[in-house]
């Protein structure tokens, strides 16, 4: 059996590198299984081309974080066009708890601390079922962050990421939970302003009331790989932006589990400790 990792595709070479890294990590976990990479859009080889070239049965793991149009329409169509007689298509990767573990890990790594706002930023979809998947992911992420998580979409759905960032920043935070007014104000300028009784001329200085009106916000990237969407997140008003999920060990574990559940390999072929 051949395992085919079917990704969306991106024009950013770094995105293709990440998909290759995920495939390489899966190969290390399943050393006796051929693992191929295919794309359903933008890049080649297409899923149809890869399936046409394999001999024997294949298992396709859609490397998507929601079951939107590509998973429900493009993947089945390309499987059919391939002419491959024995293909098993697994569920998409999201919104699995293993993926949420990886997202939370990336969020913490970017500098987020409890008490700061969180926005789960997704690409967006016109498919209501895919949008619902993102909201389910946000609810699961809120368990890990122990706080509410706003949802924002980069395109095709609402609320937008900037709208979600504004909502997350406006929400109150309890003192001592990751941020405080003094830490946001230049100490010398605060003292000068307090002593003179006049507003500071420093444009970076703002009042305690202003500070309390907005807390720092971090974007948790609900994106698998780098590309245009992740680049756009830097300009959407958040204080922090996490890296895409990438070849995180928890995501790799999920791909392996999908393969095993599809009957692609016996557990005894796995390398212990890898």
KAQUI-V408717 format. One line per field, one symbol per residue. ss: DSSP state (h for helix, s for strand, l for the rest). phi: phi as a letter, one per 40 degrees, with the letter a starting at -180 (. if undefined). A space follows every 50 residues. Layout:
ss: ???
phi: ???
This chain:
ss: lsssssslllllhhhhhhhhhhhhhhhhhllllssssssllllllshhhh hhhllllsssssllllllhhhhhhhhhhhhhhllllssslllllllhhhh hhhhhhhhhlllllllsssssslllllhhhhhhhhhhhhhhhhhhlllls sssllllllshhhhhhhhhhllllllllllhhhhllhhhhhhhhhhllll lllllllhhhhhhlllsssssslllllhhhhhhllllllsslllllllhh hhhhhhhhhhhlllllhhhlllll
phi: .bcbcbbchaccdccccccccccccccccbccbcbbbbbcagbbcccdcc ccccbgcabbbccbcaccdcccbccdccccccgccbbbbccccbcccccc dccccccccchcbchccbbcbbchaccccccccccccccccccccfacbc bbbcagabcccdccccccccccbcdgbhaacdccbcdcccccccccgbcc cccccbcccccccabcbbccccbcacidccccccbbgccbbccdcgccdc ccdcccccccccgcacdcccccgb
